[in-house]
């Protein structure tokens, strides 16, 4: 194949909406969660990472964010683990904002609304009857071309 033919193919792909380096088609995301011994009431940390060129870069960033999660504590941050990945999807985290309560949930879904709903359902399920209505979506982001 001649150099001119390669250039024509590259231009054709770019005009068709493909990114040859790292764009929406290659967007990678990850979620890491840390729960202290004794459960969420003892500490909860989360790291959400989106729009990375590779799965490993997204996972590293999610773990770094979880281990330095603001509003969390060391026991939760030290227990951070990767729990999900997202490729052109949305992520949400929901919590009961009162300290010392067990409500927490997270989700990855194709749309932000679906991720929000699933994260709230997880929070309400763990919060218990007395606190379930206090759950709120605290973090939400979409990766790549998801909305």
PyMOL commands that set and color helices and strands:
alter all, ss='L'
color gray80, all
select helices_A, chain A and resi 3-15+24-26+40-42+55-67+74-77+112-127+132-134
alter helices_A, ss='H'
color red, helices_A
select strands_A, chain A and resi 28-35+44-52+81-86+90-96+104-109+135-142
alter strands_A, ss='S'
color yellow, strands_A
deselect
rebuild
show_as cartoon
